[in-house]
């Protein structure tokens, strides 16, 4: 098969913030995969370019506008072979313009996680019901996936849901988990040992509702019980965008310290004895748990937390199904050096076996090459996508034109 090269345009929901969110880390992993395959990359976003731009220097950046024909001119001048949409709402905003201006460009959707799944689980938790997928969020996200030539899915559980429950075509999906460099023995040996670590920690971006719910539940329900049985136990809470609600959890008398954003999550993780993540809803894969395993830090989490990251291998810590089990296993692992070391080794095995950049990046690029080489036939087999794209172009195009004209009128008045 002929190797593809050329231009990749990434349309970002926001500029990558790898120190603030797993989504930012994921985006940089995709950029790295494109770079190693010798693509020329442009990253475009509607937000102002931040002062601290973390994208590699060889990646061009561009600020774009919604509902503005300048984007069409930008597209035609760039003429990308591949366009990657960062989450479904970017496809909704710009997908029809890409399809019209660059019809031969392969359109890829990186879902990050399935937003409709996370939303349905959140509502189910509040109402104590089963998740309801018959929602606007489901219709919008799956429609965007159909309109693209390929959707990147981070969790095998989500692929199973899409193909079994929604009968979504498998050939339009690609399983692509987090991709990290393997951890060698030298790096492992440099990590602090059990006796040199202390405290529990939680880390997460607090714009992400599952994290807000999780840390609140941890403080109010679980850590209070842990503290009763482990008098000197401390819980350090890290994460960007902490609201007043999160900051008010700070309670040194109870061993709870809200420390907020941290420049290097690896530094605090490798000096912590246990990572706790009692997630009660969510989707995708959890970056905090991967960071924990990378740094040899066992984790106590839930079935939701481990979903998409559990591969029938012994977990690097414990997956709890009840509050009592979560508390018991947190205490047990914190105090048992031998069990802690076994959990640590389990975590290393999982990261190197299932999240290897060296393994997954070539699979990603090879799949893109297959789609590029057979684009006409690939699209012909996706009638539903063609139909949805046709209607999306018609409806969105004229709404956008109306907004453009209204904006022009406003500027002249």
C-alpha positions in Angstrom: 0.0 0.0 0.0 1.3 3.5 -0.9 2.2 5.6 2.1 0.1 8.7 2.5 1.6 12.1 3.3 0.3 15.6 3.1 -1.7 18.0 5.2 -3.7 17.3 8.3 -6.0 19.9 9.7 -7.1 19.4 13.4 -10.2 21.5 14.4 -10.0 21.7 18.1 -12.7 22.3 20.6 -10.0 24.1 22.6 -6.3 24.4 22.6 -4.6 21.4 24.2 -4.0 21.6 28.0 -2.2 18.4 28.9 -1.4 19.6 32.4 -5.1 20.2 33.0 -7.0 17.3 31.3 -6.6 13.9 29.8 -8.3 15.3 26.7 -5.2 17.5 26.2 -2.9 14.6 26.6 -4.9 12.6 24.1 -4.7 15.4 21.5 -0.9 15.6 21.8 -0.7 11.8 21.4 -2.6 12.1 18.1 -0.4 15.0 17.0 2.6 12.9 17.8 1.3 10.0 15.7 0.7 12.3 12.7 4.1 13.9 13.1 5.9 10.5 13.1 4.1 9.6 9.9 5.5 12.8 8.3 2.3 14.7 8.0 2.3 18.5 7.9 -0.1 19.6 10.7 -2.2 22.6 11.3 -4.2 23.0 14.5 -7.2 25.4 14.2 -9.4 26.6 17.1 -12.1 29.2 17.7 -10.5 30.2 21.0 -7.7 32.8 21.3 -4.3 31.2 21.2 -3.0 30.8 24.8 0.3 32.4 25.9 1.5 28.9 26.8 1.0 27.0 23.6 2.1 23.4 24.2 1.8 22.2 20.6 5.2 21.2 19.0 6.9 24.0 17.1 6.4 22.3 13.8 2.6 22.4 14.2 1.1 25.5 12.6 -1.7 27.2 14.5 -4.7 29.3 13.3 -7.6 30.9 15.0 -10.9 30.4 13.1 -14.4 31.8 13.3 -17.8 30.2 13.5 -20.3 31.0 10.8 -17.7 32.9 8.7 -16.9 32.3 5.0 -13.2 33.0 5.8 -13.0 29.4 7.0 -13.9 28.2 3.5 -11.1 30.2 2.0 -8.7 28.9 4.6 -9.8 25.3 3.8 -9.3 25.7 0.1 -5.9 27.3 0.5 -4.7 24.6 2.9 -6.4 21.7 1.0 -5.9 19.1 3.7 -5.9 15.3 2.9 -7.2 14.6 6.4 -9.4 16.7 8.8 -9.7 15.6 12.4 -12.6 17.0 14.4 -12.0 17.2 18.2 -15.4 15.9 19.5 -18.7 15.8 17.8 -19.8 19.4 18.2 -16.8 20.5 16.1 -18.0 18.3 13.3 -21.5 19.9 13.7 -20.0 23.4 13.3 -17.4 22.8 10.6 -18.1 19.4 9.0 -20.4 20.6 6.3 -17.9 23.3 5.3 -15.1 20.7 5.0 -17.3 18.4 2.9 -18.1 21.2 0.5 -14.7 22.9 0.3 -12.6 19.7 0.4 -14.8 16.8 -0.6 -11.9 14.4 -1.0 -10.5 15.1 2.5 -10.9 12.2 4.9 -13.0 13.3 7.9 -12.1 11.8 11.2 -13.9 12.3 14.5 -12.1 11.9 17.8 -14.9 11.3 20.3 -12.6 11.5 23.4 -15.4 9.5 25.1 -19.0 9.1 24.2 -20.6 12.2 25.5 -24.1 10.8 25.3 -23.1 7.8 27.4 -21.6 10.0 30.1 -24.7 12.2 30.1 -27.1 9.3 30.3 -25.2 7.8 33.2 -25.2 11.1 35.1 -29.0 11.3 34.8 -29.4 7.7 35.7 -27.4 8.2 38.9 -29.5 11.2 39.9 -32.8 9.5 39.2 -31.7 6.0 40.3 -32.8 4.5 36.9 -31.2 2.7 34.0 -29.4 4.9 31.4 -31.8 6.3 28.7 -30.1 6.7 25.4 -33.2 8.1 23.6 -31.9 11.6 23.9 -30.9 14.6 21.8 -27.2 14.1 22.8 -27.3 10.5 21.5 -28.9 11.5 18.2 -26.4 14.4 17.7 -23.3 12.4 18.5 -24.1 9.3 16.5 -25.2 11.4 13.5 -21.8 13.2 13.6 -20.1 9.8 13.6 -22.0 8.6 10.6 -21.1 11.8 8.7 -17.4 11.1 9.2 -15.3 8.5 7.4 -13.8 7.2 10.7 -14.5 7.7 14.4 -11.8 7.1 17.0 -13.1 5.3 20.0 -11.1 5.2 23.2 -12.8 2.3 24.9 -13.7 -1.2 23.8 -16.8 -1.0 26.0 -18.0 1.9 23.9 -17.3 0.0 20.6 -19.4 -2.8 22.0 -22.3 -0.4 22.9 -22.2 1.2 19.5 -22.1 -2.0 17.5 -24.5 -4.1 19.6 -27.0 -1.6 20.9 -27.0 0.9 18.0 -25.8 -1.5 15.2 -23.3 1.1 14.2 -21.0 -0.1 11.3 -17.8 -1.5 12.6 -15.8 -0.4 9.6 -16.5 3.2 10.6 -14.9 2.8 14.0 -11.3 2.4 15.2 -10.3 1.5 18.7 -7.6 3.9 19.8 -6.8 4.1 23.5 -4.4 6.4 25.2 -1.0 6.0 23.7 2.1 6.4 26.0 5.7 5.4 25.9 6.4 2.1 27.6 8.0 2.2 31.0 11.3 0.4 31.2 12.9 -1.2 34.2 15.4 1.7 34.8 12.5 4.1 35.0 10.6 1.9 37.4 13.6 1.5 39.7 13.9 5.3 40.0 10.4 5.7 41.4 9.9 6.2 45.2 9.3 3.1 47.2 6.4 2.2 49.4 8.0 3.6 52.6 9.0 6.8 50.9 5.4 7.6 49.9 2.4 8.8 51.9 -1.2 10.1 51.6 -4.1 9.4 49.3 -4.7 11.7 46.3 -7.4 12.6 43.8 -6.7 14.5 40.6 -8.9 15.7 37.8 -10.1 18.6 35.8 -13.0 20.1 37.7 -14.8 21.4 34.6 -15.5 17.7 34.1 -18.7 16.8 36.1 -17.8 13.2 36.9 -14.7 14.5 38.7 -16.8 17.0 40.7 -19.2 14.3 41.8 -16.4 11.9 42.5 -14.3 14.1 44.7 -17.4 15.4 46.6 -18.5 11.8 47.3 -15.0 10.8 48.3 -14.7 13.6 50.9 -18.2 13.4 52.3 -18.8 9.7 52.3 -15.6 7.6 51.9 -12.6 9.4 53.3 -14.4 10.2 56.6 -14.6 6.5 57.2 -11.0 5.9 56.1 -9.8 8.6 58.4 -11.6 7.1 61.4 -9.6 3.9 61.0 -6.4 5.5 59.8 -6.0 8.5 62.1 -3.1 10.2 60.3 -4.4 9.6 56.8 -4.3 12.6 54.5 -6.1 13.2 51.2 -4.6 15.7 48.7 -6.9 17.0 46.0 -5.3 18.3 42.8 -6.9 19.6 39.6 -7.5 22.6 37.3 -10.5 24.9 37.5 -11.5 24.1 41.1 -14.7 26.0 41.9 -15.6 27.4 45.3 -17.5 24.2 45.9 -14.3 22.2 45.5 -12.2 24.6 47.4 -14.6 24.5 50.3 -13.8 20.8 50.7 -10.4 21.9 52.2 -10.4 20.7 55.8 -6.9 20.3 57.4 -8.4 19.1 60.7 -9.8 16.1 58.8 -6.6 15.6 56.8 -8.2 17.0 53.5 -6.1 19.4 51.5 -7.4 21.0 48.3 -4.2 21.9 46.4 -5.6 22.8 43.0 -3.8 22.9 39.7 -0.3 21.3 39.6 2.3 21.8 36.9 3.4 18.2 36.9 0.9 15.5 37.8 3.7 12.9 37.6 5.6 14.5 40.3 2.8 14.5 42.9 1.6 11.1 41.7 4.9 9.3 42.1 5.2 10.5 45.7 1.7 9.4 46.7 1.0 6.0 48.1 -2.6 5.5 46.8 -4.7 7.2 44.0 -8.4 7.1 44.8 -11.0 7.6 42.1 -14.5 6.7 43.2 -16.2 7.7 39.9 -19.9 7.1 39.8 -20.6 8.0 36.2 -18.5 8.8 33.1 -17.3 7.2 29.9 -14.1 6.6 28.0 -10.8 6.0 29.7 -9.6 7.8 32.8 -6.3 9.7 32.4 -5.8 9.9 36.2 -5.6 6.1 36.4 -3.2 5.8 33.6 -1.0 8.5 35.2 -1.1 6.5 38.4 0.0 3.3 36.8 2.8 5.1 34.9 4.1 6.3 38.2 3.8 3.1 40.1 0.9 4.3 42.2 -1.8 1.7 42.9 -5.4 3.0 42.5 -8.7 2.2 44.2 -11.5 2.9 41.8 -15.0 1.7 40.7 -16.2 -0.3 37.8 -17.0 2.9 36.0 -13.5 4.2 36.7 -11.8 1.1 35.4 -14.2 0.6 32.4 -12.3 0.7 29.1 -9.0 0.1 31.0 -9.6 -3.3 32.5 -8.5 -6.2 30.2 -9.0 -9.2 32.4 -5.6 -8.7 33.9 -5.1 -8.2 37.6 -5.8 -4.5 38.3 -3.1 -2.2 39.6 -4.9 -1.8 42.9 -8.6 -2.7 43.4 -11.9 -2.2 41.5 -14.6 -1.8 44.1 -18.4 -2.3 43.7 -19.6 -0.9 47.0 -18.6 1.9 49.4 -17.7 -0.6 52.1 -15.4 -2.4 49.7 -13.8 0.8 48.6 -13.0 1.8 52.2 -11.7 -1.6 53.1 -9.4 -2.0 50.1 -8.1 1.6 50.5 -7.0 0.8 54.1 -5.7 -2.6 53.2 -3.5 -1.5 50.3 -2.3 1.6 52.2 -0.9 -0.6 55.0 0.3 -3.6 53.1 3.7 -3.2 51.4 3.7 -6.6 49.8 0.2 -6.2 48.3 1.1 -2.6 47.3 4.2 -3.8 45.3 2.2 -6.5 43.5 -0.4 -3.9 42.6 2.3 -1.6 41.3 3.7 -4.4 39.0 0.2 -5.1 37.7 -0.1 -1.4 36.7 3.2 -1.5 34.8 2.0 -4.6 33.0 -1.3 -2.9 31.9 0.4 0.3 30.7 3.1 -1.5 28.6 0.7 -4.1 27.2 -2.4 -2.1 26.4 -1.4 1.6 26.1 1.8 1.4 24.1 2.3 4.2 21.6 4.7 2.0 19.7 1.9 -0.5 19.2 -1.2 1.7 18.6 0.2 4.6 16.5 1.0 2.4 13.5 -2.4 0.8 13.6 -4.0 4.3 13.5 -1.9 5.5 10.5 -2.4 2.2 8.6 -6.1 2.5 9.0 -6.0 6.0 7.7 -4.1 4.8 4.7 -6.7 2.2 4.0 -9.5 4.7 4.1 -7.7 7.2 1.9 -6.9 4.5 -0.7 -10.5 3.2 -0.8 -12.4 6.4 -0.1 -15.0 6.2 -2.8 -16.0 2.6 -1.9 -15.7 3.4 1.8 -18.2 6.2 1.5 -20.5 4.2 -0.8 -20.9 1.6 2.0 -22.1 4.3 4.3 -25.4 5.4 2.8 -26.7 6.6 6.2 -23.8 8.9 6.6 -24.2 10.3 3.1 -27.9 10.9 3.8 -27.2 12.7 7.1 -24.5 14.7 5.5 -26.8 15.9 2.7 -29.4 17.0 5.2 -26.9 18.5 7.5 -25.3 20.6 4.7 -28.7 21.9 3.7 -29.9 22.9 7.1 -26.6 24.1 8.6 -25.6 25.9 5.4 -28.6 28.1 5.3 -28.6 28.8 9.0 -25.0 29.7 8.8 -25.6 32.0 5.8 -28.4 33.7 7.7 -26.1 34.3 10.7 -23.4 35.7 8.3 -25.9 38.1 6.7 -27.2 39.1 10.1 -23.7 39.8 11.3 -22.9 41.9 8.2 -26.1 43.9 8.8 -25.1 44.5 12.4 -21.7 45.8 11.4 -23.2 48.3 8.9 -25.9 49.7 11.2 
